[in-house]
Amino acid sequence: MGRKGSKQTKLPPDSQEVRSSHPIRARTLIRSNLEKASVISNTSNSSSGGTPACGSNLVHSLSSATPSTGGSSISDSGSDSKHPTDSISTPSVDPHQLLQSRMPNIKVFSGSSHPDLASRIVDRLGIDLGKVVTKKFSNLETCVEIGESVRGEDVYIVQSGSGEINDNLMELLIMINACKIASASRVTAVIPCFPYARQDKKDKTGDDKLAELMKTNEWKFRSRAPISAKLVANMLSVAGADHIITMDLHASQIQGFFDIPVDNLYAEPAVLKWIRENIAEWRNSIIVSPDAGGAKRVTSIADRLNVEFALIHKERKKANEVASMVLVGDVKDRVAILVDDMADTCGTICHAADKLVEAGATKVYAILTHGIFSGPAISRINNACFEAVVVTNTIPQDGHMKDCPKIQCIDVSMMFAEAVRRTHNGESVSYLFSNVPY
């Protein structure tokens, strides 16, 4: 509240909010200007024998203290204008310098699993990739050295669960810890493909031959199966990660394994965009889930496209081997689009494609978020009846695309870059759940 008789002065437009043109540093300067104006106003009042500046005087001082091209004149509205201390000339202030001094800068580092994705992210953000040196000792121990200061910085480490998964996971943990003990303000792990995501519950039957002989005691093998996704979550937290950004977790409940914030982005907006732009007959299509676990995913896409969906129920005798499939839904004379979160050996989607063709589908597409493609996956896709197998670049796909011309790639780097930008600026990331940033 202002002094009695004082006149309330509005902030001029140029001092209401000053934002940086840099894509990362976007913060207001109101607080810093208030502090400077408060110091100057108090100095002026103490010299003139008046009372300390209150609300209206502070606002007036702030409006006069706004940085300009030349010097700024600051005067107290309640004192005599002839007093020698009423007019104080201050040098102009560069907003960028104030922003840099008042908030931690951002640093993005890349692990060795997917440097191309990290480069695309920093290109989108308009910053440089952080310097890091990764090497192995003769006994294959991983050694990571951060090549620049991270003290007080907002650090993001990009490392996907692909390739040599165990080595890459250990490298990520070491990088997180190295940044944390180097006094980083916050460390965020950007993990496009979360490792060990399929080991999220106790449903394994142990050794299949032994379980076959001892069917009555099969529950004993289930009770000794690990929940490795929870173990990975604990390791990331203990290493010092403050935040996790990932995409299309195999099971959404993995977010609950963490005691730190987890942003699970979705490839669905990018998938919808690709379908509309690349499948001419998409209005006569049907979205198919290759298993019951993906029913929620395909119904969401089908609703957005206003088309029908189908489901394939599968039974496994053992891991990576499908025993039988039953199609639920009508795909006759339609374009079938198989949608799943990941494909490893591709036995499931190849069997599903054959089932759809037998049921009368005119064309079959497969759209997958994480294309692991291990073992016989590439040869199976080449021999299958797919028009195209579309994957995102959460995992490097250059080698797979050379070996299989049916594989196409959707770039999702802009979604991760926007998530990093919004997280750094303290903005909501929910926009990315249903939209593709341009």
Backbone hydrogen bonds, N-H to C=O, Kabsch-Sander energy under -0.5 kcal/mol:
donor,donor_aa,acceptor,acceptor_aa,energy
6,S,3,R,-2.1
8,Q,6,S,-0.5
15,S,12,P,-1.7
16,Q,12,P,-0.8
16,Q,13,P,-0.6
17,E,13,P,-0.6
19,R,17,E,-0.6
26,A,24,I,-1.2
33,N,29,L,-2.3
34,L,30,I,-2.6
35,E,31,R,-2.2
36,K,32,S,-2.2
37,A,33,N,-2.8
38,S,34,L,-2.4
39,V,35,E,-1.9
40,I,36,K,-2.2
41,S,37,A,-2.7
42,N,38,S,-2.3
43,T,39,V,-1.9
44,S,40,I,-2.2
45,N,41,S,-2.4
46,S,42,N,-2.4
47,S,43,T,-1.7
48,S,44,S,-1.5
49,G,45,N,-0.6
50,G,45,N,-1.8
55,G,1,M,-1.0
58,L,54,C,-2.6
59,V,55,G,-2.2
60,H,56,S,-2.4
61,S,57,N,-2.6
62,L,58,L,-2.4
63,S,59,V,-2.2
64,S,60,H,-1.6
65,A,61,S,-1.7
68,S,70,G,-0.6
72,S,90,T,-1.4
74,I,72,S,-0.5
74,I,88,I,-0.8
79,S,76,D,-1.0
83,H,80,D,-1.3
86,D,83,H,-1.8
88,I,74,I,-0.9
88,I,86,D,-0.6
90,T,72,S,-1.2
90,T,88,I,-0.5
97,Q,94,D,-0.6
98,L,94,D,-1.7
99,L,95,P,-2.5
100,Q,96,H,-2.3
101,S,97,Q,-1.8
102,R,98,L,-1.3
103,M,99,L,-1.1
107,K,154,D,-2.4
108,V,128,D,-0.5
109,F,107,K,-0.5
109,F,156,Y,-3.1
111,G,158,V,-2.9
118,A,114,H,-1.5
119,S,115,P,-2.2
120,R,116,D,-2.0
121,I,117,L,-2.1
122,V,118,A,-2.3
123,D,119,S,-2.0
124,R,120,R,-1.9
125,L,121,I,-1.9
126,G,122,V,-1.5
127,I,122,V,-2.0
130,G,108,V,-3.6
133,V,145,E,-2.9
134,T,132,V,-0.5
135,K,143,C,-2.7
137,F,141,E,-2.3
140,L,137,F,-2.3
143,C,135,K,-3.2
145,E,133,V,-2.7
147,G,131,K,-2.8
147,G,145,E,-0.5
152,G,183,S,-3.1
153,E,150,V,-2.2
154,D,105,N,-3.0
155,V,153,E,-0.8
155,V,186,R,-3.0
156,Y,107,K,-2.8
157,I,188,T,-2.6
158,V,109,F,-2.8
158,V,156,Y,-0.5
159,Q,157,I,-0.6
159,Q,190,V,-2.4
161,G,193,C,-1.9
162,S,160,S,-1.8
165,I,163,G,-1.8
168,N,164,E,-2.7
169,L,165,I,-2.7
170,M,166,N,-2.2
171,E,167,D,-2.4
172,L,168,N,-2.2
173,L,169,L,-2.3
174,I,170,M,-2.3
175,M,171,E,-2.4
176,I,172,L,-2.5
177,N,173,L,-2.3
178,A,174,I,-2.6
179,C,175,M,-2.2
180,K,176,I,-2.2
181,I,177,N,-2.5
182,A,178,A,-0.6
183,S,180,K,-1.4
184,A,179,C,-1.8
185,S,153,E,-1.5
186,R,153,E,-1.6
188,T,155,V,-2.8
189,A,243,H,-2.5
190,V,157,I,-3.1
190,V,188,T,-0.7
191,I,189,A,-0.8
191,I,245,I,-2.8
194,F,192,P,-0.6
197,A,194,F,-1.0
199,Q,196,Y,-1.0
200,D,198,R,-1.1
203,D,201,K,-1.2
211,A,207,D,-2.4
212,E,208,D,-2.0
213,L,209,K,-1.5
214,M,210,L,-1.8
215,K,212,E,-0.5
217,N,214,M,-1.2
218,E,215,K,-1.4
220,K,217,N,-1.5
221,F,217,N,-0.6
221,F,218,E,-1.0
222,R,218,E,-1.5
223,S,219,W,-2.0
224,R,220,K,-0.6
224,R,221,F,-0.6
225,A,222,R,-1.5
228,S,226,P,-0.6
229,A,199,Q,-2.4
230,K,227,I,-0.7
231,L,227,I,-1.3
232,V,228,S,-2.4
233,A,229,A,-2.0
234,N,230,K,-2.3
235,M,231,L,-2.3
236,L,232,V,-2.4
237,S,233,A,-2.0
238,V,234,N,-2.6
239,A,235,M,-2.2
240,G,236,L,-0.9
240,G,237,S,-0.6
241,A,236,L,-2.1
242,D,187,V,-3.1
243,H,187,V,-1.0
244,I,261,P,-2.0
245,I,189,A,-2.5
246,T,263,D,-2.5
247,M,191,I,-0.6
247,M,192,P,-0.8
248,D,265,L,-2.9
254,I,251,A,-2.0
255,Q,252,S,-1.8
256,G,253,Q,-1.3
257,F,254,I,-1.7
258,F,255,Q,-1.2
263,D,244,I,-2.9
264,N,262,V,-0.7
265,L,246,T,-2.9
265,L,263,D,-0.9
271,V,267,A,-2.4
272,L,268,E,-2.8
273,K,269,P,-1.9
274,W,270,A,-2.1
275,I,271,V,-2.5
276,R,272,L,-2.2
277,E,273,K,-1.6
278,N,274,W,-2.1
279,I,275,I,-1.9
280,A,278,N,-0.7
282,W,279,I,-1.4
284,N,281,E,-1.7
285,S,282,W,-1.3
286,I,335,V,-2.5
287,I,308,E,-2.2
288,V,337,I,-2.8
289,S,310,A,-1.9
294,G,291,D,-1.0
295,A,292,A,-1.6
298,V,294,G,-2.1
299,T,295,A,-2.2
300,S,296,K,-1.6
301,I,297,R,-1.7
302,A,298,V,-2.8
303,D,299,T,-2.2
304,R,300,S,-1.8
305,L,301,I,-2.0
306,N,302,A,-1.1
307,V,302,A,-2.2
308,E,285,S,-0.6
310,A,287,I,-2.6
311,L,328,V,-2.5
312,I,289,S,-2.2
313,H,311,L,-0.5
313,H,326,V,-2.9
314,K,312,I,-0.5
315,E,324,S,-2.0
317,K,321,E,-1.0
318,K,321,E,-0.9
321,E,318,K,-1.6
323,A,315,E,-3.4
324,S,315,E,-1.2
326,V,313,H,-2.3
328,V,311,L,-3.5
329,G,327,L,-0.6
331,V,329,G,-0.6
333,D,360,G,-2.7
334,R,331,V,-1.5
335,V,284,N,-1.6
336,A,334,R,-0.7
336,A,363,K,-2.8
337,I,286,I,-2.5
338,L,336,A,-0.6
338,L,365,Y,-3.4
339,V,288,V,-2.4
340,D,367,I,-2.0
343,A,370,H,-1.9
350,C,346,C,-1.6
351,H,347,G,-1.9
352,A,348,T,-2.5
353,A,349,I,-2.3
354,D,350,C,-1.9
355,K,351,H,-2.1
356,L,352,A,-2.3
357,V,353,A,-2.2
358,E,354,D,-2.2
359,A,355,K,-1.4
360,G,357,V,-1.4
361,A,356,L,-2.2
362,T,334,R,-2.0
363,K,334,R,-0.8
365,Y,336,A,-2.7
366,A,388,A,-2.0
367,I,338,L,-3.4
368,L,390,V,-3.4
369,T,340,D,-1.2
370,H,341,D,-2.2
371,G,369,T,-0.6
372,I,343,A,-1.8
372,I,370,H,-1.1
373,F,343,A,-1.6
374,S,344,D,-1.5
377,A,374,S,-1.4
380,R,376,P,-2.1
381,I,377,A,-2.3
382,N,378,I,-2.3
383,N,379,S,-1.6
384,A,380,R,-0.8
384,A,381,I,-0.8
387,E,364,V,-2.9
388,A,364,V,-0.6
389,V,406,K,-2.4
390,V,366,A,-3.6
390,V,388,A,-0.5
391,V,408,Q,-2.7
392,T,368,L,-0.7
392,T,369,T,-1.0
393,N,410,I,-1.4
394,T,369,T,-0.5
395,I,392,T,-0.6
401,M,397,Q,-2.6
402,K,398,D,-1.5
403,D,399,G,-1.7
404,C,400,H,-1.8
407,I,404,C,-1.3
408,Q,389,V,-2.5
410,I,391,V,-2.8
412,V,410,I,-0.6
415,M,412,V,-0.7
416,F,412,V,-1.5
417,A,413,S,-2.7
418,E,414,M,-2.1
419,A,415,M,-1.9
420,V,416,F,-2.4
421,R,417,A,-2.5
422,R,418,E,-2.7
423,T,419,A,-2.3
424,H,420,V,-2.5
425,N,421,R,-2.1
426,G,423,T,-0.9
427,E,422,R,-3.4
432,L,429,V,-1.5
433,F,430,S,-1.3
434,S,431,Y,-1.1
435,N,431,Y,-0.7
